[in-house]
Amino acid sequence: MVTNIARFQRSTLSTALFACAGLLCARSSWGAATTSLQMQVSLDGLSWSSNVVVNPGTVVDIRAVVSFIANNTTTIPIGLAALNMQPTISNWTPQSQLRPFANVGNNHNGGAVVFSNTTTGPYGRAIPFAATGPTTSDPYIGHTHTVSATSYLRLARTTITNWLGQGATTGSDAANNFNGAGGIVLAQKSFALRSAQDPDFSAQISDLVVFKFSVLISSSDPFNQMLVDAPEAGLLRNAATGTRAASWFTSTTDNFGNLKADLSVSTATITQIPTPGTSLGTLGTLFALGFRRRRS
């Protein structure tokens, strides 16, 4: 297994060095490693992109895809250690629904799933990235908020009730929701600490699908553009630097994820049009608005 990881590390060096092409990378991270987190959408579970156009009553699959971007660093990790995020959807309406996903437990008791390429699921965190997970008393749920007159859906643990970046800034209460600790935890055990009962270690560091969920768009609003995001304020804060970062394992003896790579997020858009359709001129206006937004 050590030999396989070393071979994988060498073969993915070029991919990691050039994976930034076409993505928006964190401005502060040139010269240092970056973690690319892409939010993608699909209508069939097969074709994924940064935007979909739907009619009311459509099911939309959403997934989070992670890649390590080496930039100028020479350290290439052997696998993702941990990443916390709180996915959001803007312009969320009461008529739309968050569909069920594996929201309790860990790799061993239903807290993670093996993905299939269909719109029927299963949904949740990907095995082996549920080394830890919420209990039945504090599961992952969809919270609703209204911020600056915009409605949002936000995924996090039940007790993380504050909007992103709000709450106490220090102490245990900072988890709700200043430091991002209460979001969806995507973590695997280190190579050395795995037991025979644990799933295989994932050495993939590029185009890694770590989480998938699904929504039913059932709004009566005629034109509704929904932004799918993992906002910076909902990502786990690196205590040493104050930045939002993911952790990567540097070797088979690294048990803590010693490589911290600042996060850069790419968003996706769901644009709802009225049934049975709309004019070409209106669709042209919608696409002219631009479907992909981001900041570091």
C-alpha positions as CSV (number, residue, x, y, z in Angstrom):
1,M,0.0,0.0,0.0
2,V,2.9,2.4,0.8
3,T,4.3,1.7,-2.7
4,N,0.9,2.3,-4.3
5,I,0.6,5.7,-2.5
6,A,4.1,6.7,-3.6
7,R,3.3,5.8,-7.2
8,F,0.0,7.7,-7.0
9,Q,1.8,10.7,-5.5
10,R,4.3,10.8,-8.4
11,S,1.7,10.3,-11.1
12,T,-0.5,13.1,-9.8
13,L,2.2,15.7,-9.4
14,S,1.6,17.2,-12.9
15,T,-2.1,17.2,-12.3
16,A,-1.7,19.0,-9.0
17,L,0.6,21.6,-10.4
18,F,-1.7,22.6,-13.3
19,A,-5.1,21.9,-11.8
20,C,-5.6,25.7,-11.2
21,A,-6.2,26.2,-14.9
22,G,-9.7,27.5,-15.4
23,L,-10.4,27.8,-11.6
24,L,-10.3,30.8,-9.3
25,C,-7.6,30.2,-6.8
26,A,-7.2,32.1,-3.5
27,R,-5.2,35.3,-4.2
28,S,-3.2,34.9,-1.0
29,S,-2.1,31.4,-1.9
30,W,0.2,31.8,-4.9
31,G,3.4,30.2,-3.9
32,A,1.6,28.1,-1.3
33,A,-0.7,25.1,-1.7
34,T,-4.4,25.7,-2.2
35,T,-7.4,23.5,-1.8
36,S,-10.0,23.9,-4.6
37,L,-13.5,23.2,-3.6
38,Q,-16.0,23.1,-6.5
39,M,-19.8,23.1,-6.1
40,Q,-21.3,21.3,-9.1
41,V,-24.9,20.6,-10.2
42,S,-26.6,17.9,-12.3
43,L,-30.0,16.9,-13.5
44,D,-29.2,13.3,-14.1
45,G,-26.3,12.4,-11.8
46,L,-24.0,11.8,-14.8
47,S,-23.3,15.2,-16.3
48,W,-22.0,17.8,-13.9
49,S,-21.4,21.6,-14.4
50,S,-21.5,25.0,-12.8
51,N,-25.1,25.7,-13.9
52,V,-28.4,24.1,-14.7
53,V,-31.7,25.6,-16.0
54,V,-34.8,23.9,-14.6
55,N,-38.6,24.1,-14.4
56,P,-40.4,23.9,-11.1
57,G,-40.7,20.4,-9.8
58,T,-37.2,19.4,-10.9
59,V,-34.7,17.4,-8.8
60,V,-31.2,18.8,-8.8
61,D,-28.2,16.9,-7.5
62,I,-25.4,18.9,-5.9
63,R,-21.9,17.7,-5.1
64,A,-18.6,19.0,-3.6
65,V,-15.4,18.2,-5.5
66,V,-12.0,18.7,-3.9
67,S,-8.6,19.1,-5.6
68,F,-5.1,19.8,-4.2
69,I,-3.4,22.7,-6.0
70,A,0.4,22.6,-5.5
71,N,1.2,26.0,-7.0
72,N,4.9,26.5,-6.1
73,T,5.1,24.1,-3.2
74,T,7.0,20.9,-3.6
75,T,5.1,19.0,-1.0
76,I,2.5,16.7,-2.5
77,P,0.1,15.1,0.0
78,I,-0.9,11.4,0.0
79,G,-4.6,12.1,0.8
80,L,-7.2,14.5,2.2
81,A,-7.3,14.6,6.0
82,A,-10.1,17.0,6.8
83,L,-12.3,19.7,5.4
84,N,-15.4,21.4,7.1
85,M,-18.0,23.2,5.1
86,Q,-21.5,24.6,5.3
87,P,-23.1,24.5,1.8
88,T,-25.7,27.2,1.2
89,I,-28.3,27.9,-1.5
90,S,-29.5,31.5,-2.0
91,N,-33.0,32.5,-2.9
92,W,-34.3,29.4,-1.2
93,T,-38.1,29.3,-1.0
94,P,-40.4,27.3,1.3
95,Q,-41.8,25.3,-1.6
96,S,-38.4,23.8,-2.4
97,Q,-37.2,20.8,-0.4
98,L,-33.9,19.4,0.8
99,R,-34.1,15.7,0.1
100,P,-33.0,13.1,2.7
101,F,-29.3,12.3,3.0
102,A,-27.0,10.3,5.4
103,N,-27.0,12.9,8.2
104,V,-26.1,10.8,11.3
105,G,-23.1,8.6,12.2
106,N,-19.8,7.7,10.6
107,N,-18.2,5.3,8.2
108,H,-19.3,2.3,10.2
109,N,-22.9,3.0,11.0
110,G,-24.6,4.7,8.0
111,G,-23.0,8.1,8.2
112,A,-21.4,7.8,4.8
113,V,-22.3,6.3,1.4
114,V,-20.9,4.9,-1.8
115,F,-22.0,7.2,-4.6
116,S,-23.8,6.0,-7.7
117,N,-24.4,8.0,-10.9
118,T,-28.1,8.5,-10.6
119,T,-30.5,11.1,-9.3
120,T,-31.9,8.6,-6.8
121,G,-29.0,8.8,-4.5
122,P,-27.6,7.7,-2.1
123,Y,-26.7,11.1,-0.7
124,G,-24.3,12.2,2.1
125,R,-20.6,12.1,2.7
126,A,-18.4,9.7,0.7
127,I,-16.8,6.8,2.3
128,P,-14.1,7.1,3.9
129,F,-14.6,10.7,4.7
130,A,-16.9,10.2,7.7
131,A,-14.3,9.2,10.2
132,T,-16.4,11.1,12.7
133,G,-20.0,12.2,12.5
134,P,-23.0,13.7,14.4
135,T,-25.2,11.8,16.8
136,T,-28.9,11.4,16.5
137,S,-29.3,14.3,19.0
138,D,-27.4,16.7,16.7
139,P,-27.7,15.5,13.1
140,Y,-26.9,17.5,10.0
141,I,-30.0,19.4,8.8
142,G,-31.0,22.3,6.5
143,H,-31.3,25.6,8.3
144,T,-33.1,28.5,6.7
145,H,-32.1,32.1,7.1
146,T,-32.9,35.5,5.7
147,V,-29.8,37.8,5.4
148,S,-30.0,41.2,3.8
149,A,-33.4,40.4,2.4
150,T,-32.1,37.2,0.7
151,S,-33.3,33.8,1.9
152,Y,-30.9,30.9,2.3
153,L,-30.7,27.2,2.9
154,R,-27.6,26.2,5.0
155,L,-26.4,22.7,5.9
156,A,-24.8,22.2,9.3
157,R,-25.4,20.4,12.6
158,T,-28.8,21.0,14.3
159,T,-27.2,23.0,17.1
160,I,-25.3,25.4,14.8
161,T,-28.1,27.9,14.6
162,N,-26.2,31.1,13.9
163,W,-25.6,32.4,10.4
164,L,-22.1,32.2,8.9
165,G,-19.5,34.1,10.8
166,Q,-21.8,35.0,13.7
167,G,-21.6,34.1,17.4
168,A,-18.8,34.2,20.0
169,T,-15.3,34.6,18.5
170,T,-13.5,32.5,21.2
171,G,-14.1,29.5,23.4
172,S,-16.4,26.5,22.7
173,D,-19.2,28.8,21.7
174,A,-17.2,29.9,18.6
175,A,-18.3,26.7,16.9
176,N,-21.7,28.4,16.6
177,N,-20.8,29.8,14.1
178,F,-17.7,31.9,14.0
179,N,-15.0,29.3,13.3
180,G,-16.8,27.0,11.0
181,A,-16.4,23.9,13.2
182,G,-20.1,23.0,13.1
183,G,-20.4,22.3,9.4
184,I,-20.3,19.1,7.4
185,V,-17.1,17.3,8.6
186,L,-15.3,15.5,5.7
187,A,-12.4,13.6,7.4
188,Q,-10.7,10.3,7.0
189,K,-8.4,8.5,9.4
190,S,-4.7,8.6,8.7
191,F,-3.0,5.8,6.9
192,A,-1.3,4.6,10.1
193,L,-4.3,4.8,12.4
194,R,-6.7,2.8,10.3
195,S,-7.9,-0.5,11.7
196,A,-8.9,-3.6,9.8
197,Q,-12.5,-2.5,10.2
198,D,-12.0,0.9,8.6
199,P,-12.5,1.5,4.9
200,D,-9.6,1.8,2.5
201,F,-7.5,4.9,2.7
202,S,-8.2,7.3,-0.2
203,A,-5.1,8.6,-1.9
204,Q,-7.0,10.6,-4.4
205,I,-6.0,14.3,-4.3
206,S,-7.7,15.6,-7.5
207,D,-11.3,15.7,-8.6
208,L,-12.3,14.0,-5.3
209,V,-16.1,13.9,-4.7
210,V,-16.6,14.1,-1.0
211,F,-20.2,15.1,-0.5
212,K,-23.5,14.9,-2.4
213,F,-27.0,16.2,-1.6
214,S,-30.1,16.8,-3.6
215,V,-32.9,19.4,-3.7
216,L,-36.4,19.5,-5.2
217,I,-37.1,22.8,-6.9
218,S,-40.8,23.4,-6.4
219,S,-41.1,27.2,-6.3
220,S,-43.9,29.1,-8.0
221,D,-41.6,32.1,-8.6
222,P,-41.3,32.7,-12.3
223,F,-37.6,33.5,-12.5
224,N,-35.4,32.4,-9.6
225,Q,-31.6,32.2,-9.7
226,M,-30.2,30.2,-6.8
227,L,-26.5,30.3,-6.0
228,V,-25.0,27.1,-4.6
229,D,-22.0,28.0,-2.5
230,A,-19.7,26.9,0.4
231,P,-19.1,30.4,1.8
232,E,-15.7,31.3,3.4
233,A,-17.2,32.1,6.8
234,G,-18.6,28.6,7.0
235,L,-15.3,26.8,6.3
236,L,-13.1,25.6,9.2
237,R,-10.7,28.3,10.4
238,N,-7.0,27.5,10.7
239,A,-6.3,28.5,14.3
240,A,-2.6,29.3,13.5
241,T,-3.3,31.7,10.7
242,G,-6.9,32.7,10.9
243,T,-7.5,31.6,7.3
244,R,-10.0,28.9,6.1
245,A,-8.1,25.8,5.2
246,A,-8.3,22.1,4.5
247,S,-5.8,19.6,6.0
248,W,-3.8,17.0,4.0
249,F,-1.7,14.1,5.0
250,T,1.9,14.5,4.0
251,S,3.1,10.9,4.5
252,T,2.0,7.5,5.9
253,T,3.3,8.6,9.3
254,D,1.4,11.9,9.4
255,N,-1.5,11.3,11.7
256,F,-2.7,14.9,12.0
257,G,-2.9,16.3,8.4
258,N,0.1,18.6,8.8
259,L,-0.2,20.3,5.4
260,K,-2.8,23.2,5.6
261,A,-3.9,24.5,2.2
262,D,-6.1,27.6,2.1
263,L,-9.5,27.0,0.4
264,S,-10.7,28.5,-2.9
265,V,-14.4,27.9,-3.7
266,S,-16.1,27.8,-7.1
267,T,-19.9,28.2,-7.0
268,A,-22.7,26.8,-9.1
269,T,-26.1,28.2,-10.2
270,I,-29.6,26.8,-10.5
271,T,-31.8,29.0,-12.7
272,Q,-35.5,28.3,-12.6
273,I,-37.7,29.2,-15.5
274,P,-41.5,29.1,-15.6
275,T,-43.3,26.1,-17.1
276,P,-43.8,25.5,-20.0
277,G,-40.9,27.7,-21.0
278,T,-39.7,31.2,-21.7
279,S,-38.6,33.4,-24.5
280,L,-35.2,33.2,-26.1
281,G,-34.7,36.8,-25.2
282,T,-35.3,36.2,-21.5
283,L,-33.0,33.1,-21.5
284,G,-30.3,35.2,-23.1
285,T,-30.7,37.8,-20.4
286,L,-30.4,35.1,-17.7
287,F,-27.2,33.7,-19.2
288,A,-25.8,37.1,-19.6
289,L,-26.0,37.6,-15.9
290,G,-23.2,35.1,-15.5
291,F,-23.6,31.7,-13.7
292,R,-20.2,31.4,-12.0
293,R,-19.2,33.7,-9.2
294,R,-16.4,33.5,-6.7
295,R,-14.1,35.1,-4.2
296,S,-11.2,33.5,-2.4
